[in-house]
Amino acid sequence: MEEAYILCAIDAALQAGAEIMEVYTDPKSDFQVERKADNSPLTIADKRAHQAISRLLRQGSPYPLLSEEGKLTPYEQRAAWEELWIVDPLDGTKEFIKRNGEFTVNIAWVRRGVPVAGVIYVPVKQCLYFASEDLGAFKIENITRLDGASLGDLTARAVRLPLKEQRDEFVIVASRSHSTPETEAYIERMRQKHATVRLCSSGSSLKICLVAEGKADVYPRFAPTMEWDTAAGHAIMRAVGGEIWQAGGEGPLRYNKGDLLNPWFIVLPAEAGRMAD
């Protein structure tokens, strides 16, 4: 059944992407921006994407859903969930409102606190990332719907990650919207260790994808994120042999915690070892 669930998540991400693009590309569209309790923005596209994902995952799998835009189940109940979906229907709402295209749909399948499969879809670029522990990690360009494709059809069409890239520089992914003094200090330490350092800015979970693809060497995050921001990308990193480490050295990020706020973290590929301090 694992392949069926992954295919269901891919379908949900693609359909959510279609809902988002209907709003994004309509010249008459009103994004209907609201403010959540933490003052972060919420649009009609977030809501429509959540509805599409929620419907398809509930139809296609037995697992409960933890979504940024859904009603938060109390931890006393969530603690009993051995497996669940962790979803951000529109990761990068600020980027969506800016119309820079750097937003994603994130869907992760989590088992006992560990992301075992993940799907990230970039609607504007029509680019799909998907991965699982057993399958590996893949990327497909120019895809907007399944059209009856099986998971085998998709992997045959996709490129396997990571990509092999030769470069003479150390590439650090930095958040486009959330730079901090700690991030600047980390970048300076890397400049002391590497002859040439290049910064690569990006929005949403695309930052994790850049490391998973092999286009970047590290993504340090010393600013707040939530579990749904990272779970899907974390699954993709694990499938390429990489990891998302807590910056304090206490091991990888964990999921479905009582507090859904992530600690600071560092995203590293397999060959980088445990930490890059």
Residue pairs with C-beta under 8 A, 6 or more apart in sequence:
2 117
2 132
2 134
3 135
3 151
4 60
5 60
5 61
5 63
5 109
5 117
6 109
6 117
6 119
6 130
6 132
6 135
6 151
7 146
7 150
7 151
7 154
8 56
8 57
8 59
8 60
8 61
9 57
9 85
9 107
9 109
9 117
9 119
9 130
10 119
10 128
10 130
10 146
10 151
10 154
11 56
11 60
11 146
12 52
12 53
12 56
12 57
12 60
12 107
12 119
13 53
13 105
13 107
13 119
13 120
13 121
13 128
14 121
14 128
14 143
14 144
14 145
14 146
15 52
15 53
15 56
15 145
16 48
16 49
16 50
16 52
16 53
16 89
16 90
16 105
16 121
17 49
17 105
17 121
17 123
17 144
18 52
18 123
18 144
18 145
19 45
19 48
19 49
19 51
19 52
20 45
20 48
20 49
20 90
20 96
20 103
20 105
20 123
21 123
21 124
22 48
23 29
23 31
23 43
23 44
23 45
23 48
24 45
24 96
24 99
24 123
24 124
30 44
31 43
31 44
31 45
31 96
31 97
32 43
32 44
33 41
33 42
33 43
33 97
34 41
34 42
34 43
35 41
35 42
36 42
40 93
41 93
41 94
41 97
42 69
42 93
43 90
43 93
43 96
43 97
45 90
45 96
46 68
46 69
46 89
46 90
46 93
47 69
47 89
49 69
49 89
49 90
49 105
50 67
50 68
50 69
50 70
50 87
50 89
52 89
53 65
53 67
53 87
53 89
53 105
53 107
54 65
54 67
54 70
57 63
57 65
57 85
57 87
57 107
58 65
61 85
63 81
63 83
63 84
63 85
63 109
64 73
64 78
64 81
64 84
64 85
65 84
65 85
65 87
66 72
66 73
66 78
66 84
66 85
66 86
66 87
66 227
66 228
66 256
66 260
67 85
67 86
67 87
67 88
67 89
67 228
68 87
68 88
68 89
68 226
68 228
69 89
69 90
70 87
75 257
75 258
78 84
78 256
79 256
79 258
81 256
82 111
82 112
83 109
83 110
83 111
83 112
84 109
84 110
84 256
85 107
85 108
85 109
85 110
86 107
86 108
86 110
86 115
86 227
86 228
86 231
86 232
86 255
86 256
87 106
87 107
87 108
87 228
88 104
88 105
88 106
88 205
88 226
88 228
88 229
88 232
89 105
90 96
90 103
90 104
90 105
91 103
91 104
91 105
91 106
91 204
91 205
91 228
91 229
92 102
92 103
92 104
92 203
92 204
92 205
92 206
93 103
94 177
94 203
95 101
95 102
95 103
95 176
95 177
95 203
95 204
96 103
100 203
101 122
101 124
101 125
102 176
102 202
102 203
102 204
102 206
103 122
103 123
103 124
103 203
103 204
104 120
104 121
104 122
104 123
104 204
104 205
104 206
105 119
105 120
105 121
105 123
106 118
106 119
106 120
106 205
106 228
106 229
106 231
106 232
106 233
107 118
107 119
107 120
107 232
108 115
108 117
108 118
108 119
108 228
108 231
108 232
108 234
108 235
108 255
109 115
109 116
109 117
109 118
109 132
109 235
110 116
110 231
110 255
110 256
113 254
113 255
113 256
113 257
114 238
114 252
114 254
114 255
115 231
115 232
115 234
115 235
115 238
115 255
116 132
116 133
116 235
116 238
117 130
117 131
117 132
117 133
117 135
117 235
118 129
118 130
118 131
118 132
118 231
118 232
118 233
118 234
118 235
118 236
118 239
119 128
119 129
119 130
119 232
120 128
120 129
120 130
120 205
120 206
120 209
120 232
120 233
120 236
121 127
121 128
121 129
122 128
122 206
125 141
126 141
126 142
126 143
126 144
127 139
127 140
127 141
127 143
128 139
128 140
128 143
128 158
129 137
129 138
129 139
129 161
129 209
129 212
129 236
130 137
130 138
130 140
130 154
130 158
130 236
131 137
131 138
131 161
131 212
131 235
131 236
131 238
131 239
131 240
132 235
132 239
133 238
133 239
135 151
135 155
135 239
136 160
136 161
136 239
136 240
137 160
137 161
137 162
137 212
137 236
137 239
137 240
138 154
138 155
138 158
138 159
138 160
138 161
139 158
139 159
139 161
139 213
140 154
140 157
140 158
140 159
149 157
161 212
161 213
161 214
161 236
161 239
161 240
162 212
162 213
162 214
162 240
162 269
163 213
163 214
163 215
164 214
165 214
165 215
168 195
168 196
169 194
169 196
169 197
169 198
170 190
170 193
170 194
170 196
170 197
170 198
170 217
170 218
171 197
171 198
171 199
171 200
171 210
171 215
171 216
171 217
171 218
172 187
172 190
172 197
172 198
172 199
172 200
172 216
172 217
172 218
172 219
172 220
173 200
173 201
173 202
173 207
173 210
173 211
173 216
173 218
173 219
173 267
174 183
174 187
174 199
174 200
174 201
174 207
174 219
174 220
175 183
175 201
175 202
175 203
175 207
175 221
175 223
176 201
176 202
176 203
177 203
178 223
178 224
179 223
180 222
180 223
182 222
182 223
182 264
183 220
183 221
183 222
183 223
186 220
186 222
187 197
187 199
187 220
189 277
190 197
190 218
190 276
191 197
200 210
200 215
200 216
202 210
204 229
205 229
205 230
205 232
205 233
207 216
207 219
207 221
207 233
207 267
208 219
208 230
208 233
208 234
208 236
208 237
208 244
208 267
209 233
209 236
210 216
210 219
211 217
211 218
211 219
211 237
211 242
211 267
211 268
211 269
212 233
212 236
212 237
212 239
212 240
212 242
212 269
214 269
217 269
217 272
217 276
218 266
218 267
218 268
218 272
218 276
219 266
219 267
220 247
220 265
220 266
220 267
221 247
221 262
221 264
221 265
221 266
221 267
222 247
222 264
223 264
224 261
224 262
225 261
225 262
225 265
226 260
226 261
226 262
227 253
227 255
227 256
227 257
227 260
227 261
227 262
228 260
229 262
230 244
230 253
230 262
230 265
231 255
233 244
233 267
234 244
234 252
234 253
234 255
237 243
237 244
237 267
237 269
240 269
240 270
241 269
241 270
242 267
242 268
242 269
242 270
242 272
243 252
243 267
243 268
243 270
243 274
244 252
244 253
244 265
244 266
244 267
244 268
245 251
245 252
245 253
245 265
245 266
245 267
245 268
245 274
245 275
246 252
246 253
246 263
246 264
246 265
247 263
247 264
247 265
247 266
248 263
248 264
249 275
250 263
253 262
253 263
253 265
266 275
266 276
268 274
268 275
268 276
